[in-house]
Amino acid sequence: MLGNRMLGISIMIGGILILIGTVLHPILVDPYAGEEALHKFKHSQMWMLDHILMLIGMFLWLGGLAGSSSYFRKNGAAMFYISLGLWILILTAELTILPLIGNEIIGRHHGVLKKVWEAIFSFGLLAGYFAVACSWAGVALYGWCMKRTENSFSTWFQNSGFYSGVWGFAGIVFTCCFFKTAYIVLPLTSGPAYLWTMWWGWKLFRKKI
């Protein structure tokens, strides 16, 4: 079916754009390190580009994942919709409010505006962790519900979806308790769940379902 291929393409292209946007984005893991974040914003040459790529990528990736919910009797599509809604709020704020306030602060001494910028950044990064947690919860639910579908999925594929989603969700919870560990914890815990979504997109594209 053409719809399957389009969903698969959407997931894979979206996932690649998110990866590119993440690489281009300044490395920031602590939502309470506003001073560091403002410094990196001032010296970032690709702030607008990487957030545009991430916004487009989130639409395609999460939209494709949510759209493939028809393959499951019970599904986690709601988690992907919640995640997408959060990302729209976060990324549009980082494309509009933060650059406007940040450019006003640069070269001037605006104590109040600086605090506003830091507060918006703090909200956005913490909400981003919640959005990612919702995504991995959706992956875990997809893996779990595959066992109750009429489609034939390998046991390995089902289990890898469920356990990678749970592992990714646990990684986000741990990161929110110890932000400085994110440099190591996030790649190790979110990586498998992300790769599973790309694998799912490939299956849809290749009609291996």
N, C-alpha and C positions, 0 to 999 in steps of 0.2 A: 504493500500500500504506500502511496505517495506520502500520506500523513505520517507514517512511521519514519520514513527517510527524513522528512522535514524536522520532525522532533529530534531525531538523532543529530542532524546537522546543527540545529539550534543549540543543543546541549554541548556539543563539542566545540563549536565556534565560541559560544559564550564562555566555556571553561578556559579556553586559550586566552581570550581577551582579559578575563579576570586574572589569570596568571601573569600576563604582561603588565597589567595595571598594578598588580601587587609588587612586581619587581621594580617598577618605576617609582613607586610611592616611597617617601621617606620612611625609614624603619622606626615605627613608633608602637610601643606595646603597653605603656602605662598611661591610663587616662588621667592620672593626677600629676603627670609631668608636663604641665602646660607650658612652662618656660622653655623646656627643651623642644616641644612641638612648635612653638612660635619661632624659635631660632631656625629650625629645619624648614619651616614654611618660607621664611625670608630668603633662604638660600636654595630653595627648590626651583628648578627651571622647567619642570614638567607637571606642576601641581594640577593645572586644568586638564591637560591631556590624559594623565593617568586616571583622574576621576571620571572623565567622559568615557574612557575605555571600560572602566569598572561598571559604570551605570549601564552601558549598552550590554556588557557581558552578563550582568546580573539579570537583565530582562530576558536574554536569550537562554542562559543556563537554567535559572530557576523556573522560567516560563516553560521550557522544554521538560523539565523534571515534573512539574505540576501537571502538565498536559498529558503525560504518559500514565496518569493515574487510572486510565480505563483498563489497564492490564491487571488491576488488582480489585478483588471484591471489597476488601477494606484497605484503605490506603492512607499514606501520610501526606497527601497533597496539601492539606491545610497548613502543614508546617512550612512548606515551600512558599505558599502564598503569604504567610505571616512574615517570613524572612524577606521576601521581595518587598513587601510594604515597608518594612523597617529600612531596607537598603535605599529605597527611593527617598525617604525622609533624610537619611544620613548623607547620601551622596549629593542630593540637591542643595542641602545646607552647606556642604563643603565646596560646592561649585558656585555658590552665590554669597551667602552671609559671611563665611570665613574669609574669602579673598577680599571682599569689600572692607571689612573691618581690619583685616591684616594689613592691607595697603595703606589704610589711614594711620595705622600705628607706626609703620616703618618710618624711621627718621624723625619721629615726634615722641613726646612723652604724654601718652594718653593712658593714665593709670586705670581709669574706669573701663575704657574700651578694651584694654589688655585683659582685664578680668573677665569681661564678657566673652572675648575670643576664647580664652582658656576654658570657660564654662561650657561653651558650645562644643569645643573640641572634646572635652571630657565626656559630655553626653554622647557625642557621636561615636567615639571609640568604644565606650562601654556598651552602647546599643548595638554596635557592630559585633561584639562578642555574643550578645544575645541572638542576633540574626544568624550568625554562623551556627550557634547551638541548635536553633530551630532547623536549619538545613540538615545537620547531622542526625537530628531526631527523625526527620523525614526519611533519610537514607535507611536508618535502622528499621523504621516501620515498613518501608518498601521490602527490605530483605525478609522481615518477619512474615509479611502478608503474602509473599511469593509462594509460601508453602501451602496456601489455601486457594491458589488459582488453578485454572484448568490448563494454563500454559506450562510447558515443560522446561523448567529451569534446573540446571545442575545443582546438586547439593552444595558444591563449592561456591557457586555464584550466590545462592541464597544466603549461606552462612557468612560469606565475606561481606555482603551488604549489611546484614544485621550487626555483626561484630565490629565492622569498621565504623558504622554509625554510632554505636554505643561508645567505642573507643574515642572517637572524635568528640562526642558530647562530653565525656569525662575529661578530656583534655581541656575543653573550654572552661569547665567548672574549676579545674585545678589552676588554670591560668588566671582566672578571676580572683583566686585566693592568693596567688603569688605571681604578680604581673611580670617580674623580672625573669621568671622561668620561661616566658613565652618564646624567647629566641630558640630554645631547644624543644620545648613541649609541643608547640603548635605544628612545626613541620612533621614531628614524629606521630602525632595523634590525628591531625586533620588531613595529612597527606593520603593515607589509605582510603578514607571516605571520598576525598576528591577524585582519586584515581578510579574508584568504583563508579562514580557518576559518569566519568568519561567512558568507562567500559560499557555501561548501560547505553550511553549514547551511540557507541559503536555497534552494539547489538541491534539497536533500533534501525540504524542506517543500513546495516548489512542484513536486516530481517532475520537475525539469528534468535528469534523468540518464538 
